Amino acid sequence: MNALDLLEQLSNAFGPSSVEDDVRDLIVDVVKPLVDELRVDRMGNVIGTRRGRRDDVLLLDAHMDEVGFLVSYIEESGFLRLFPLGGWDARVLPGHALNVRTKDGTIVRGIVGTLPPHITAEAERSKAFALDDLFVDIGASTKDEVLALGIDTGTPVVPGYPFERINDNLVMGKAFDDRAGCTIATCALDALQGFDLDMTLAVSFTTSEELGLRGARTVANQVAPHVALALEGTTAVDVPGVHGARKLASMGKGPTVTIADRSAIASRQVVALLEDVAAKDNIPYQRKLPGGGGTDAAAIQPVGEGVLVGVISVPCRYIHSPLSMLFLPDLENAIRLTTGFVRSAASLL
């Protein structure tokens, strides 16, 4: 399976929180031949299972949703206002292109409007934007024009940029958080074909992570895992002006192994096994410094009698913005590390 091609398809798919349909359809088509059973639950989570020699369950989890928006209001003049789906910093949005998906699935292009410097005072130019200040211009002149296009309150919106290969090792696109994780999970499943599993392997592609880890919580209750890995695209901040404890991870130094974040502390046994696998298979990796956001691991960890959890991530620059950057060898090594962990995870029980 070609990880680059899959990442491109997943990145280009339209899928903000609660509107993951296109991503789900793509994943179902690719994953179905790789598992013994595949189902979609009422929340829209995709759950695949490969039976192992034991009933103990190892869960690989990645979320399908990307940060995006809903149309919150339509001005009489035809401009749109936005409600955020996920964690946005409004400073990164002005001047960027957006895709608005109408009721019949048509994509309408728009731009986050800005005022030119010619008519703004110095004090205004140095002031940070709030999301409530921003508007989207789709070229409509009236509210009726907008409604006629099939756009109304609640219409979903995502960044409007296609996947792009910069060079042999670098790619750029939207939604690497967490289409990178979806790519890791799918490619690991493919790499494990023909390998007899000790533990039963469940793989979930979850909904609404960006709205509070909602899909993973329901999956964990259904699957009842003993061990779980959350697979993510995480924050690479190896950029000018970031030093010391704020530099959580760097692009190009391998996948990250999480020690702790704002939502959970990874199980020490899982961290140790991940690092053993990396050493044995000569896989470059880095420990992600404690801090940053949270992952589905936090929702999975306390389920049932408790779950041993860990997180493998691909460091991506500029996540939760219209465009992110990813180093392909980091993705490939994350797939290798995940595959090696699955082959060794039974030793944890």
DRENNU-704105 format. One record per residue (C-alpha): residue in three letters; z negated, x negated, y negated. Coordinates in steps of 0.02 Angstrom, whole numbers, plus 32768, in hexadecimal, padded with zeros to 4 digits. Layout:
BEGIN
ALAZXY/...
***
This chain:
BEGIN
MET800080008000/ASN802F7FBE7F55/ALA7F967FC47EE5/LEU7FFA7FA97E46/ASP806F803B7E67/LEU7FDE80AD7E93/LEU7F7B807B7DF8/GLU801380A07D8C/GLN8028814F7DD5/LEU7F6F81757DC4/SER7F6481317D13/ASN7FF7819B7CDA/ALA7FB282397D2A/PHE7F6482BA7CB6/GLY7EAE82D57CE4/PRO7E1E82EB7C69/SER7D77832D7CA9/SER7D8A83D87CFA/VAL7E4983CC7CF5/GLU7E64834E7D81/ASP7EE983B37DDE/ASP7F7A83397DCB/VAL7F1082A57DFF/ARG7ECB83077E93/ASP7F7983387ED0/LEU7FB182837ECB/ILE7F1682457F26/VAL7F2182CA7FAE/ASP7FD582997FD4/VAL7FAB81E07FE2/VAL7F0381ED803B/LYS7F27827680BB/PRO7F8282028137/LEU7EF38183812C/VAL7E6281F28165/ASP7E34826281F7/GLU7E0182F38188/LEU7E23831F80D2/ARG7DE283B0806C/VAL7DCB83E77FB8/ASP7D26843B7F8B/ARG7D0784C57F0C/MET7CEB84467E7F/GLY7D9283F77EA2/ASN7D4E83587EF3/VAL7DBD83097F77/ILE7D5A82D48012/GLY7DAC8270809D/THR7D58823B813F/ARG7D7D81B781C2/ARG7D0F81C6825A/GLY7CB4812B8296/ARG7C5380FF8333/ARG7BB2813A82DE/ASP7B8581D6827D/ASP7B37817081EF/VAL7BA3818C8154/LEU7BE3810B80D9/LEU7C28815B803B/LEU7CA9810C7FC8/ASP7CAF816B7F24/ALA7D2581677E8F/HIS7D3881E97E07/MET7DDF82367DDA/ASP7DBB826F7D28/GLU7DE282107C8A/VAL7D9682227BDE/GLY7DF8829F7B79/PHE7DE683397B0C/LEU7DF583F47B00/VAL7E41844A7A6A/SER7DA984937A12/TYR7DFC84E7797D/ILE7EA885077935/GLU7EBA85007879/GLU7F2385857824/SER7F9384F477EE/GLY7FB784C678A4/PHE7F46842E78B6/LEU7ED3841E794E/ARG7E1B83F17957/LEU7DD1839C79F0/PHE7D3A83AE7A63/PRO7D14830D7AC4/LEU7D1383037B82/GLY7CAF82657BA2/GLY7C6F81DB7B33/TRP7CE281BB7AA0/ASP7CC8814D7A08/ALA7D2B81A4797E/ARG7D5180FB792C/VAL7DD380D379B2/LEU7E378174799F/PRO7E8D818078F4/GLY7F48816478FA/HIS7F55816F79B8/ALA7FCD81DA7A1C/LEU7F8C82697A88/ASN7FD782D77B0F/VAL7FAA83907B05/ARG7FCD83F37BA4/THR800184A87B88/LYS7FE0853E7BF8/ASP808185237C5A/GLY806484677C6E/THR80D9842D7BE5/ILE809E83927B86/VAL809D839F7AC9/ARG808E82FB7A6D/GLY801882E679DB/ILE7FC48264796F/VAL7F138256792F/GLY7F30826C7876/THR7EF581F077F3/LEU7EFD81E67736/PRO7F61815376F1/PRO7F0580CF768C/HIS7F6B80FE75F3/ILE7F02819B75D6/THR7E5881657619/ALA7DCE811175B8/GLU7D84806C75F3/ALA7CE380C37625/GLU7D44813C7694/ARG7DA780B076E8/SER7D088056771C/LYS7CB480F37760/ALA7CB1810F781D/PHE7D0581AD785B/ALA7CAA823878B6/LEU7D0A829B7939/ASP7CF3833978D1/ASP7D5582E57845/LEU7DEF82C978AF/PHE7E84833C78CA/VAL7F1E83387937/ASP7FCC835078F0/ILE804C8397796C/GLY80CB83C178E5/ALA809F847978DD/SER809484D27835/THR802C85687866/LYS7FAD859F78E7/ASP802B861C792B/GLU80A3858D794F/VAL801C853479B1/LEU7FF085CF7A16/ALA80A985EC7A3B/LEU80B1853F7A8B/GLY802985727B06/ILE7F9D85127AB0/ASP7EF8856B7A92/THR7E3E85497A8C/GLY7E1484EB7B2C/THR7EBE84997B42/PRO7EA683E97B8D/VAL7ED983497B34/VAL7EE282927B6A/PRO7F1F81EE7B1C/GLY7FDC81E87B14/TYR800A813C7B57/PRO8067810C7BF6/PHE803780827C6F/GLU80837FDA7C3F/ARG808E7F327C97/ILE806F7EA67C1A/ASN808E7E137C91/ASP80757DE77D48/ASN7FB97DF97D3C/LEU7F957E727CAD/VAL7FB27F2C7C9B/MET7F8A7FA87C12/GLY7F7480647C19/LYS7EFE80F67C0A/ALA7E7781337C83/PHE7E5280907CDE/ASP7DA380DB7CDE/ASP7DB081127D66/ARG7E5F81117DAB/ALA7E3B805A7DD5/GLY7DAE80977E46/CYS7E2181197E94/THR7E9E808E7EB8/ILE7E1880217F09/ALA7DDC80AE7F7A/THR7E8B80DF7FB1/CYS7EC6802D7FCF/ALA7E2780048030/LEU7E47809B809F/ASP7EF7805A80BE/ALA7EB87FAA80E4/LEU7E3E7FF18164/GLN7EC6804781C9/GLY7EBB800E827F/PHE7E0A7FCB8268/ASP7D83801D82D3/LEU7CF88053825F/ASP7C418047828E/MET7C0980C7820E/THR7C61816881E4/LEU7CBD814C8140/ALA7CC681D380BC/VAL7D2F81B88020/SER7D1A822A7F8A/PHE7D83823C7EEE/THR7D12829F7E7A/THR7D1F830E7DE2/SER7CC5830E7D3B/GLU7C6E82657D46/GLU7C8482527C8B/LEU7C2382F57C70/GLY7B8882BD7CCF/LEU7BB682837D80/ARG7BCC83387DB6/GLY7C4A83287E43/ALA7BF382977E9B/ARG7B4F82F77EA1/THR7B9F83847F04/VAL7BFE830C7F75/ALA7B6182AC7FA2/ASN7B0A834D7FD2/GLN7B9B837B8044/VAL7BB882D18093/ALA7B028296809F/PRO7B2D81DB8099/HIS7AB9815180D1/VAL7B1480CC806A/ALA7B8980E37FD6/LEU7BF6807C7F62/ALA7C2F80BD7EBA/LEU7CD780717E8C/GLU7CF980647DD2/GLY7D56801D7D3F/THR7CCF7FCF7CD4/THR7CB77F807C29/ALA7D037ED47C0F/VAL7CC67E917B6A/ASP7D067DDF7B6D/VAL7D477DF17ABC/PRO7D217D9C7A16/GLY7C757DC079D0/VAL7C217DF27A73/HIS7BA67D767ABC/GLY7B0D7D677B2B/ALA7AC07E037B76/ARG7B457E757B26/LYS7BCF7E207B89/LEU7BB67E8C7C24/ALA7C547E547C80/SER7CF47DF17C66/MET7DA67E147C96/GLY7DF37D967D0D/LYS7D537D5E7D65/GLY7D5E7DD67DF7/PRO7D147E827E16/THR7C637EA47DDE/VAL7BCD7ECA7E4A/THR7B507F357DEB/ILE7A987F087DEA/ALA7A5C7F947D77/ASP7AA280057CF1/ARG7A5D80907C86/SER7A61810D7D15/ALA7A2F80B07DB3/ILE79F5800E7E02/ALA7A657FD77E91/SER7A117FC47F3A/ARG79E77F0D7F55/GLN7A247F128009/VAL7ACE7F4D7FD1/VAL7ADC7ECA7F48/ALA7AAD7E427FC5/LEU7B2E7E7D8043/LEU7BB77E877FBF/GLU7B927DD57F8B/ASP7B8F7D9B8041/VAL7C397DEB8060/ALA7C7F7D9B7FC1/ALA7C407CEF7FF8/LYS7C807D0180AA/ASP7D2D7D408077/ASN7D3D7CCD7FE0/ILE7D4B7D5E7F65/PRO7D267D377EAF/TYR7CAB7DAF7E60/GLN7C2D7DBA7DD3/ARG7B867E0D7DBF/LYS7B927E917D38/LEU7B047E757CBD/PRO7A847F037CBB/GLY7AAF7F877C3A/GLY7B477FEE7C0C/GLY7B6780A07C42/GLY7B4E80F77CE9/THR7BB1811E7D86/ASP7BB5819D7E13/ALA7B3C812C7E71/ALA7AB081787E0A/ALA7AD982277E49/ILE7AEC81EE7EFD/GLN7A5181807F0C/PRO79C782047F0E/VAL7A1D827F7F85/GLY79C582AD8028/GLU794F82248061/GLY79A281AD7FE7/VAL7A4381487FEF/LEU7A5F808D7FE8/VAL7AD980797F58/GLY7B417FF57F04/VAL7BCE7FEC7E85/ILE7C6E7F867E88/SER7CD37F8B7DE8/VAL7D707F437D9C/PRO7D4D7EFF7CED/CYS7DC17F547C71/ARG7DCA7F2F7BB8/TYR7DC17FC37B40/ILE7D8C804F7BB7/HIS7D6980F87B68/SER7DF480D87AED/PRO7EAB810D7AEA/LEU7EE2806E7B45/SER7E8D7FF47BBC/MET7EBD7F4D7C06/LEU7EA57F127CBA/PHE7EBE7E6D7D16/LEU7F167E937DBA/PRO7EC27E0B7E23/ASP7E1A7E5A7DF6/LEU7E5A7EFE7E3F/GLU7E9D7EAA7EDB/ASN7DF97E4E7EF8/ALA7D977EEF7EE0/ILE7DFF7F3B7F6D/ARG7DD97EA47FDC/LEU7D1F7EAC7FB5/THR7D177F677FD7/THR7D747F53807C/GLY7D037EC580B4/PHE7C677F298087/VAL7CA07FBE80EF/ARG7CB77F4D8186/SER7C077F078171/ALA7BA37F9C812F/ALA7B5B7FD081D8/SER7AEB7F3681CF/LEU7A887F8C8144/LEU7A45801281BC/
***
